[in-house]
Amino acid sequence: MGKKVTIQDIADALGVSRNTVSKAINNTEGLADATRERILNKAVEMGYKQFSYVQSLTRAAGFAGHRTAELSAQRGEIALLSAIRLNDSHFASTMLDRLQRELLQMGYRINTYHVRSTDIAARQLPLSFAPERVSAVVCIEMFDWDYDMMLCQLGLPILFIDGPVRQGGRSLPADQLYMDSLGEVERLISGMLARGVRRVGFIGDWLHCQSFRERRLATCCSLLMAGIPVEERFMIRSVSAQEILAHLAALDELPELFVCANDFVACDTLQALKTLGKSVPEDVMLCGFDDAPESRMVLPALTTVHIHTQIIAYSAVQLLISRIEEPSLDYRKVYTETELICRESTRFLPLGEIQK
């Protein structure tokens, strides 16, 4: 088996910084298009993670060029369904740009549909959605189990990027794409346990989506595997900043570390702790998830888990196109790699970690 290609390997091959490569791979602003394309091409050439499949996709779509409109008429529509406004989501907006570019290059029309709460309650499709003209469906931030099951029964190729909490161990009859919510949370907690931390909690609505559930699961399993009991008083299922404040105020003591469902929950927790006169990281450490811009703007800056939006987009295209071409494939669950980013909201770094 060949050596695993890293971001540093790509940086060394091109004579640029690791940070520059990371910006290109994650579609971060502030990078020239020519530089971004050069880095992405090198990533493909070197076989970096899921990027290696882009070569085959590019060859398959390479003849498109000026025939994009003609191909669109032949290949039909990819429908993007979401229960949120995608531009309001840091994760969705950065991933969506690359996803749309790849699908357009391959000759598909892209239409976005906002699924309203009234649509979900009535189990009805958006008014302008016409299944007969749709080649495949991509669901983003669609977390209602019954509505998602209805979508699965349309008989169309369908991909869920994240999804609802599994029901009684059952999973949706569809392809599903997730960012890894287990590995980096486990790595953080294992490192903290090695430093002597013993009281660890979780904050977030773990019934909101499968990814939130898996982040809580990673927190609990990391403790149990180390022989440390899970303290339920530190497992806080909150859906608003007010609820977080109320729960924290009711505790007679704080854990040493809170893992939060995402960076926005972590920011709400940080504000609640400040309201209660508590200091981060001196009184309690915080870790978020997603590496949203807000995680770098708050004081102290948040330790978090970075998600690779470019890789998620490429993986989504691969899953979607292969499902269109081979409808009889078994359903697949794919997890893309994530990366722990240690900042000032943790008092010290897990053993072997470097400040980023």
C-alpha positions in Angstrom: 0.0 0.0 0.0 1.4 3.4 -1.0 2.1 6.2 1.4 -0.9 8.3 2.4 -0.7 11.7 0.7 -1.1 14.6 3.1 -1.7 18.3 2.7 2.0 18.9 3.6 3.1 16.6 0.8 1.2 18.7 -1.7 2.6 21.9 -0.2 6.1 20.5 -0.5 5.6 19.4 -4.1 4.4 22.9 -5.1 6.7 25.0 -2.9 3.7 26.6 -1.1 2.6 26.7 2.5 0.4 24.1 4.1 -2.2 26.8 4.8 -2.4 27.8 1.1 -3.1 24.1 0.2 -5.7 23.9 2.9 -7.4 27.0 1.6 -7.5 25.6 -1.9 -8.9 22.2 -0.9 -11.6 23.8 1.3 -12.6 26.6 -1.1 -11.6 29.4 1.3 -11.8 32.9 0.0 -8.6 35.0 -0.5 -6.9 32.7 -3.0 -6.3 33.4 -6.7 -8.2 31.1 -9.0 -5.0 30.1 -10.9 -3.4 29.1 -7.6 -6.4 27.2 -6.5 -6.6 25.2 -9.7 -2.9 24.4 -9.7 -3.2 23.0 -6.1 -6.3 21.0 -6.9 -4.7 19.5 -10.0 -1.7 18.5 -8.0 -3.9 17.0 -5.3 -5.6 14.9 -8.0 -2.2 13.9 -9.6 -0.8 12.8 -6.2 -3.9 10.8 -5.3 -4.9 12.9 -2.3 -7.8 11.2 -0.4 -11.1 11.2 -2.3 -9.7 13.6 -4.9 -8.3 10.7 -7.0 -11.7 9.9 -8.4 -11.9 13.4 -10.0 -9.7 12.2 -12.8 -12.3 9.7 -14.0 -15.1 12.3 -13.6 -13.2 14.9 -15.5 -12.5 12.4 -18.4 -16.2 11.5 -18.4 -17.2 15.1 -18.7 -14.3 16.4 -20.7 -16.1 16.3 -24.0 -18.8 18.7 -22.6 -17.1 22.1 -23.2 -19.4 24.3 -25.4 -22.0 21.5 -25.4 -23.1 22.1 -21.8 -26.6 23.3 -22.8 -27.1 20.4 -25.2 -26.0 18.0 -22.4 -28.3 19.6 -19.9 -31.2 18.9 -22.2 -30.2 15.3 -22.4 -29.3 14.6 -18.8 -32.0 16.6 -17.0 -32.2 18.2 -13.6 -30.4 17.6 -10.3 -32.8 18.9 -7.6 -31.3 20.3 -4.4 -33.8 20.1 -1.5 -33.2 21.8 1.8 -35.3 22.8 4.8 -33.0 25.9 5.4 -31.8 28.7 3.2 -28.6 27.3 2.0 -26.8 30.7 1.9 -27.4 31.0 5.6 -25.3 27.9 6.3 -21.5 28.1 6.4 -21.1 24.4 5.6 -23.8 24.3 2.9 -22.8 27.4 1.1 -19.1 26.5 0.8 -19.8 22.9 -0.2 -22.6 23.8 -2.6 -20.4 26.0 -4.9 -18.1 23.1 -5.7 -21.0 20.6 -6.0 -22.8 22.8 -8.5 -19.7 23.5 -10.5 -18.9 19.8 -10.9 -22.5 18.8 -11.8 -22.9 21.6 -14.3 -19.6 20.6 -15.9 -21.1 17.1 -16.3 -24.1 18.5 -18.1 -26.8 18.6 -15.4 -29.1 21.5 -14.7 -29.2 22.4 -11.0 -32.4 23.7 -9.3 -32.7 24.5 -5.6 -35.9 24.0 -3.7 -36.6 25.3 -0.3 -38.8 22.9 1.7 -41.0 24.9 4.0 -42.1 23.7 7.4 -45.7 23.6 6.0 -44.5 21.3 3.3 -42.9 19.0 5.8 -46.0 18.9 8.0 -48.3 18.2 5.1 -45.8 15.7 3.5 -46.0 17.5 0.2 -43.3 18.4 -2.3 -42.4 22.0 -3.1 -44.9 23.5 -5.5 -42.5 23.8 -8.5 -40.8 20.4 -7.9 -41.7 18.0 -10.8 -40.4 14.5 -10.3 -40.8 13.6 -14.0 -38.0 16.0 -15.0 -35.6 15.2 -12.2 -32.7 12.9 -12.7 -31.6 12.8 -9.1 -32.2 14.5 -5.7 -29.7 15.8 -3.2 -31.0 16.5 0.3 -29.1 19.0 2.5 -30.3 19.8 6.1 -33.3 17.5 5.7 -33.8 16.0 9.1 -37.5 14.9 9.3 -37.6 11.1 9.2 -41.1 10.7 7.8 -40.7 13.4 5.1 -37.3 11.8 4.1 -39.0 8.4 3.8 -41.6 10.0 1.5 -38.8 11.3 -0.7 -37.1 7.9 -0.8 -40.4 6.5 -2.2 -40.3 8.7 -5.3 -38.2 6.2 -7.1 -35.4 8.7 -7.9 -31.7 8.4 -7.2 -31.3 10.3 -3.9 -28.4 11.4 -1.7 -28.6 12.7 1.8 -25.8 14.9 3.0 -26.2 14.3 6.7 -29.6 13.0 7.7 -32.2 12.4 10.4 -31.4 10.4 13.5 -31.8 6.7 12.7 -35.0 5.2 14.0 -34.6 2.1 16.1 -31.4 1.3 14.3 -33.0 1.7 10.9 -31.4 3.8 8.2 -33.0 5.6 5.3 -33.1 3.5 2.0 -30.8 5.9 0.2 -27.1 6.8 -0.2 -25.9 9.0 2.7 -22.8 11.2 3.1 -21.5 12.3 6.4 -18.4 14.1 7.8 -16.7 11.9 10.4 -18.1 12.9 13.7 -16.5 10.2 15.7 -12.7 10.0 15.1 -11.6 13.6 16.0 -13.9 13.9 19.0 -12.5 10.7 20.3 -9.0 11.9 19.7 -9.6 15.1 21.5 -11.1 13.4 24.6 -8.5 10.7 24.6 -5.8 13.3 24.6 -7.5 15.3 27.4 -7.9 12.1 29.5 -4.2 11.5 29.1 -3.7 15.0 30.6 -5.8 14.1 33.7 -9.2 15.5 32.6 -12.0 13.3 34.1 -15.3 15.3 33.9 -16.5 15.7 30.3 -19.9 16.9 29.1 -21.8 17.4 25.8 -24.1 20.2 24.8 -26.5 20.1 21.8 -29.7 18.6 20.5 -28.6 15.0 19.7 -32.0 14.3 18.3 -31.7 17.1 15.7 -29.6 15.0 13.1 -27.5 11.9 12.9 -24.2 13.9 13.0 -25.1 15.5 16.3 -26.1 12.1 17.7 -22.7 10.6 16.6 -20.8 13.5 18.3 -22.6 12.8 21.6 -22.0 9.1 21.1 -18.3 9.7 20.5 -18.1 11.7 23.7 -19.8 9.0 25.8 -17.9 6.1 24.2 -14.5 7.8 24.7 -15.3 8.1 28.4 -16.7 4.6 28.8 -13.8 3.0 26.9 -11.4 4.6 29.4 -13.4 3.3 32.3 -14.9 6.7 33.2 -18.6 6.9 33.9 -20.8 9.2 31.8 -22.3 11.9 34.1 -25.8 12.5 32.7 -26.0 15.9 34.4 -23.2 17.0 32.0 -25.1 15.7 28.9 -27.2 18.7 28.1 -29.8 18.5 25.3 -30.5 22.1 24.5 -31.9 23.7 21.4 -31.5 27.4 22.3 -29.1 29.8 24.0 -31.7 30.4 26.8 -31.9 26.7 27.5 -28.1 26.3 27.6 -27.9 29.2 30.1 -30.7 27.6 32.3 -29.0 24.2 32.3 -25.6 25.6 33.2 -27.0 27.8 35.9 -28.6 24.7 37.5 -25.3 22.8 37.8 -23.6 22.7 41.2 -20.3 22.2 39.4 -19.0 22.4 35.8 -17.2 19.6 33.9 -13.6 20.3 32.8 -14.5 20.1 29.1 -17.7 20.5 27.1 -17.9 19.1 23.6 -20.5 21.0 21.6 -22.6 19.8 18.7 -21.3 22.6 16.5 -19.5 25.9 16.7 -22.8 27.9 17.0 -23.7 25.8 20.1 -20.2 26.4 21.4 -20.6 30.2 20.9 -23.9 30.2 22.8 -22.3 28.1 25.6 -19.4 30.6 25.7 -21.8 33.5 26.1 -23.8 31.6 28.8 -20.6 30.9 30.8 -19.6 34.6 30.6 -23.1 35.6 31.8 -22.5 33.2 34.8 -19.1 34.8 35.5 -17.2 31.7 34.4 -14.0 31.8 32.3 -13.0 29.8 29.3 -10.7 27.9 29.4 -9.8 28.5 33.1 -13.1 27.2 34.6 -14.2 25.0 31.7 -12.8 24.2 28.3 -14.9 24.2 25.1 -14.7 22.4 21.7 -17.0 23.1 18.8 -17.4 21.4 15.4 -17.4 22.6 11.8 -14.6 25.3 12.0 -17.1 28.0 11.0 -15.7 31.6 10.7 -17.3 32.4 14.0 -15.0 29.9 15.8 -12.0 32.1 14.9 -13.7 35.4 15.7 -14.9 34.8 19.3 -12.6 35.3 22.3 -11.2 32.9 23.2 -11.0 31.3 19.7 -12.6 27.9 19.7 -11.0 24.6 19.5 -13.1 22.8 16.9 -13.2 20.1 14.2 -12.6 21.2 10.6 -14.7 19.7 7.9 -13.4 19.4 4.3 -16.2 20.9 2.3 -14.4 20.4 -1.1 -14.0 16.6 -0.4 -17.6 16.4 0.7 -18.7 18.0 -2.6 -16.5 15.7 -4.7 -17.7 12.6 -2.8 -21.3 13.7 -3.2 -20.8 13.9 -7.0 -19.3 10.5 -7.1 -22.1 8.9 -5.1 -24.8 10.7 -7.1 -23.4 9.9 -10.6 -22.7 6.3 -9.7 -26.2 5.9 -8.4 -27.7 7.4 -11.6 -25.6 5.1 -13.7 -26.1 2.0 -11.6 -29.5 2.2 -9.8 -29.2 -1.4 -8.4 -26.2 -0.6 -6.3 -26.5 -1.4 -2.6 -27.1 1.7 -0.5 -23.9 3.3 0.8 -22.9 5.4 3.8 -19.7 7.4 3.2 -17.8 9.4 5.8 -15.3 12.1 4.8 -12.3 12.9 7.0 -12.3 15.7 9.5 -9.4 17.4 11.4 -9.1 18.6 15.0 -8.1 22.3 15.3 -6.8 23.2 18.7 -7.1 26.8 19.8 -7.4 28.9 23.0 -10.7 27.5 24.3 -8.8 24.5 25.6 -6.3 25.1 28.4 -3.8 22.7 26.9 -3.4 20.6 23.8 -4.0 16.9 23.6 -0.7 15.0 23.7 1.2 15.3 20.4 -1.1 18.1 19.1 0.2 21.4 17.6 -1.5 24.7 17.9 -3.2 25.7 14.6 
